[in-house]
Amino acid sequence: MFRGAAEAAIRKAMVEEDVVACIVALPGQLFTATAIPFCAWFLTKDKSSRGGQGLADRRGETLFIDARELGFMAGRAHRVLSDGDLDSITGAYRAWRGTHPAASEYRDTPGFCCAVSTDDIRKQGYNLVPGRYVGRVADESGSAAKSVHDTVGELTGELLDLLAQAELAGDMLRRHLDS
């Protein structure tokens, strides 16, 4: 998805040959053998409208879908995608490709899906991680939701401050008890 060396050369060739139609980031714990999240790649030899088939011409474009937040826990260690989750994923792809039964028009959805030009992928060093392109969902205040990493960092800082305050309070209590 983003590592260098031989993998970077393979990604570059695939993007430049325009065979990557869609990449979907899926949540962890979907499979019992592993808890890690994964990405599904959908490849095609032809992103053109294919004549009279009514498909959208998507040459020079790749769809990224970030579905890592979808699904529900159906047990302690197993996540399941609901029919609605699957409909969201397939609906985004079908609308982008022009095969959606309701003939809905594709629109980028911040935090979920984004159609990206080959030029933009090239500018990102052929990094194919969906989160890089779809961005984050805005919360009710209109600001982008914080990543888990940012939230954990903030909470860790707060915890360290509270521990330092507790240590000071403990020292003051010991001094008062000794006097």
C-alpha positions as a printed Julia matrix, in Angstrom:
179×3 Matrix{Float64}:
   0.0     0.0     0.0
   2.8     2.45    0.84
   6.16    0.7     1.41
   9.13    1.38   -0.83
  11.54   -0.75   -2.85
  10.03   -3.45   -5.07
   6.51   -2.9    -3.74
   6.65    0.77   -4.74
   7.7    -0.16   -8.26
   4.81   -2.62   -8.56
   2.28   -0.04   -7.28
   3.66    2.58   -9.64
   3.36    0.24  -12.62
  -0.19   -0.74  -11.69
  -1.28    2.89  -11.28
   0.44    4.01  -14.48
  -1.12    1.09  -16.4
  -4.48    2.22  -14.94
  -5.49   -1.25  -13.73
  -6.41   -0.29  -10.14
 -10.14    0.43  -10.17
 -10.85    0.58   -6.44
  -9.21   -0.01   -3.08
 -11.4    -0.64   -0.04
  -9.95   -0.43    3.49
 -11.88   -2.83    5.72
 -11.94   -3.11    9.51
 -10.01   -5.6    11.55
 -11.52   -8.72   13.08
 -13.56   -9.61    9.98
 -11.72  -12.92    9.75
 -11.2   -15.26   12.67
  -7.6   -16.0    11.64
  -6.44  -12.4    12.04
  -7.48   -9.25   13.88
  -5.7    -6.79   11.59
  -7.55   -4.55    9.14
  -6.93   -5.19    5.45
  -7.52   -3.69    2.03
  -9.31   -5.27   -0.91
  -8.02   -4.28   -4.33
 -10.3    -4.37   -7.36
  -8.43   -4.47  -10.66
  -9.62   -4.05  -14.24
  -8.08   -3.92  -17.67
 -10.61   -1.39  -18.95
 -12.07    1.62  -17.12
 -13.55    3.13  -20.28
 -17.27    3.52  -20.9
 -17.02    0.41  -23.11
 -19.06    1.84  -25.92
 -22.82    1.65  -25.43
 -22.69   -0.21  -22.1
 -23.52    2.97  -20.2
 -20.55    2.8   -17.85
 -18.85    5.93  -16.58
 -15.46    6.53  -18.19
 -13.07    6.28  -15.24
  -9.77    6.11  -17.08
  -7.05    7.9   -15.15
  -9.01    7.64  -11.88
  -9.1     5.29   -8.88
 -11.81    5.02   -6.25
 -10.74    4.81   -2.6
 -13.21    3.62    0.05
 -12.4     3.71    3.75
 -14.8     1.3     5.45
 -12.68    0.7     8.58
 -15.36    2.2    10.84
 -18.17    0.02    9.5
 -19.51   -3.17   10.99
 -20.42   -4.34   14.47
 -18.91   -6.75   16.94
 -20.72  -10.11   16.8
 -18.68  -11.47   19.65
 -15.58  -10.62   21.58
 -13.25  -11.01   18.62
 -15.35  -11.03   15.46
 -16.66   -8.07   13.46
 -19.47   -8.4    10.93
 -20.45   -6.03    8.14
 -24.21   -5.5     8.03
 -26.21   -5.59    4.81
 -26.38   -1.78    5.03
 -22.57   -1.57    5.34
 -22.16   -3.8     2.3
 -24.74   -1.72    0.41
 -22.79    1.45    1.24
 -19.55   -0.02   -0.1
 -21.0    -1.6    -3.22
 -23.29    1.38   -3.82
 -20.33    3.78   -3.82
 -18.46    1.61   -6.31
 -21.49    1.07   -8.54
 -22.34    4.78   -8.57
 -18.7     5.61   -9.39
 -18.59    3.05  -12.18
 -22.08    3.86  -13.43
 -23.63    0.45  -12.76
 -25.84    1.4    -9.82
 -29.4     0.14  -10.44
 -30.9     3.45   -9.31
 -28.49    5.25  -11.67
 -27.43    7.48   -8.81
 -24.68    9.96   -9.48
 -21.38    9.35   -7.71
 -20.23   11.94   -5.15
 -17.15   11.89   -2.92
 -18.11   11.41    0.73
 -15.55   12.83    3.2
 -14.29   10.11    5.49
 -15.74    7.34    3.32
 -14.96    7.52   -0.41
 -13.05    9.62   -2.9
 -12.3     9.33   -6.61
  -8.66   10.29   -7.17
  -6.84   11.09  -10.4
  -3.68    9.28  -11.4
  -1.89   12.65  -11.2
  -2.89   13.02   -7.53
  -1.75    9.47   -6.75
   1.53   10.22   -8.52
   1.96   13.35   -6.34
   1.49   11.17   -3.23
   4.33    8.88   -4.3
   1.93    6.1    -5.39
   0.73    5.66   -1.82
  -2.51    3.68   -2.06
  -3.78    3.94    1.52
  -7.46    5.0     1.27
  -7.33    7.13    4.43
  -4.83    9.44    2.76
  -7.39   10.42    0.14
 -10.82   10.2     1.77
  -9.92   12.35    4.77
 -11.87   12.35    7.99
 -15.53   12.86    8.72
 -16.42   16.27   10.13
 -18.06   16.18   13.56
 -21.1    18.22   14.58
 -18.98   21.34   15.13
 -17.68   21.08   11.56
 -14.11   20.18   12.49
 -12.45   16.97   11.34
 -12.76   14.07   13.75
  -9.56   13.26   15.6
  -7.64   10.15   14.77
  -7.3     7.45   17.4
  -3.59    8.27   17.61
  -4.32   11.95   18.35
  -6.96   11.05   20.94
  -4.68    8.55   22.71
  -1.91   11.16   22.73
  -4.17   13.76   24.32
  -5.5    11.31   26.91
  -1.98   10.16   27.76
  -0.96   13.78   28.33
  -3.96   14.33   30.6
  -3.18   11.14   32.53
   0.44   12.19   33.06
  -0.72   15.6    34.33
  -3.16   13.96   36.74
  -0.48   11.56   37.99
   1.87   14.49   38.62
  -0.89   16.33   40.52
  -1.6    13.18   42.55
   2.07   12.89   43.43
   2.15   16.52   44.59
  -1.02   16.02   46.63
   0.51   12.87   48.17
   3.68   14.78   49.09
   1.63   17.57   50.69
  -0.44   15.05   52.65
   2.69   13.27   53.93
   4.19   16.62   55.03
   1.02   17.54   56.93
   0.85   14.13   58.58
   4.53   14.33   59.63
   4.11   17.74   61.27
